[in-house]
């Protein structure tokens, strides 16, 4: 088809075939199609193809098409004639609108650009602003450059600049690229490929509409959006950290890394921070595209590490206010119907459980204050405690050069902790454990509320004694949050999540569930919990009637293995067998182990989020839940399980005017 369009033009310029073979002519057309956006942005607002090509483009084509052996005059004539023949063909609207040119991207073209284009500042990939006029409705600038007058209201961008950058592509690895920007001469707003920055503000505003094909991660780095989506998927389904995603990418594209031109001068090795920033940016852009009425706005002058934290915090607040995306989810695997007095009603079954995933927090028990940095032990309100003796319960100040006071037993614990951190001590301990492997050493001296090594214990009396000496406990390191509490439908879809700071107490579980299900109509008809009997006792003691119409059975696994038959209260109130609606035909209707199965997936993120700040920690976990829920709902649809959402306004008791 393309040749049929080209042949009539060639009949008028047969001399082209003296210097260009048909293959070279087709190659020339492909190169020009790739360069059309670049040429268009040199036009200063003019529409239509230019009469002649820019000088650097001509030099690039002459070198690529092996025309250097010809005289300079002949080169110019051949390229001018070729452009005159094909310029209207390559000047297609889809190219000018910067739609994906995947059909033009190939290893062959990449090699040509790397070999002949970089010397002319022509790159295989170039990024431009998606607009050519100022977006500010208050701007009324009229461009009068070079005798051209635009209509009133048009605000053409000028002052085009470009910088060298690296494009981390999915198929070709790291590729040299150029990033172009332009500004409005009236309001001084500068427009970049993914966002624009007003001259008098320190904010960068991302363009609305579709997600861009490349994510602008840093000044000199772009990541292909599909590559970022692949990183997200590997995190969700295989717990691949950002650092490991970067290592895998670099390993897959070793050839491209080795061939990368060092003269381009920009780092072409992908690292974990870039992957993580790309993950956050893509998730934020998706969120604003799907939910937010306003565009994504970030601080432009803030350091890269904290630039997006405010936007992450805003999305976290959205989750707190509106809940998880699938909060109102029901399907055939987590919901059943029953008929009572001729009325059909539903039985919605969920499971709640805690999973040990945490982040650094204030060392004061249950304090939810923010840490100044991840290395601090106390929040601002409790910073004065940092100079105290690290022995729990001791209020004396620590001596200079030590972490405890002068009390002998306290100082002994400090020395014991220092020895325990040495490699020799740990290796000796490992040897002793191998020697004593046949003994049952089930007694633990560490506090289960914090990671290993955070709490140390030692006998208070250094001398042997026939009486049992009390144990001293100390916290020398930082404290982590206790657990994440999940509420999961019996189909596996996660309905809610909360961070527990001090412990998984039934009082905290009660508050979590009441916040998750704020009205009685939103409360599920069945709530499995491994310590449901304790929760039931707490509800009765508090006189809380919020869950009166909700069955509170212990899940089947823990009922059989963790709850004694002698516990009459548990057997009377929380035995799942006493609830007839939970089984049919001799089989359980619902999978009460859904939370345990979900925990096995969720705990895989512990190492990834362990050192994250609060905003990133909350956002990352919620995004993992969101992506997994969407995957599960898709699978439920494929298996005809009728996944859908109940009316959230009705569940929340919101009156909506008709």
Beta strands, then each sheet from edge to edge (+ up, - down):
strand 1: 125-127
strand 2: 158-169
strand 3: 173-183
strand 4: 190-191
strand 5: 195-197
strand 6: 203-206
strand 7: 214-218
strand 8: 221-224
strand 9: 297-299
strand 10: 329-330
strand 11: 335-340
strand 12: 343-355
strand 13: 360-361
strand 14: 455-459
strand 15: 471-475
strand 16: 479-480
strand 17: 483-489
strand 18: 494-500
strand 19: 526-529
strand 20: 583-584
strand 21: 587-588
strand 22: 644-645
sheet 1: 1+ 3+ 2- 8- 7+
sheet 2: 1+ 3+ 4- 5+ 6- 9+
sheet 3: 10+ 22-
sheet 4: 11+ 12- 17+ 18-
sheet 5: 11+ 12- 19-
sheet 6: 13+ 16-
sheet 7: 14+ 15-
sheet 8: 20+ 21-
end
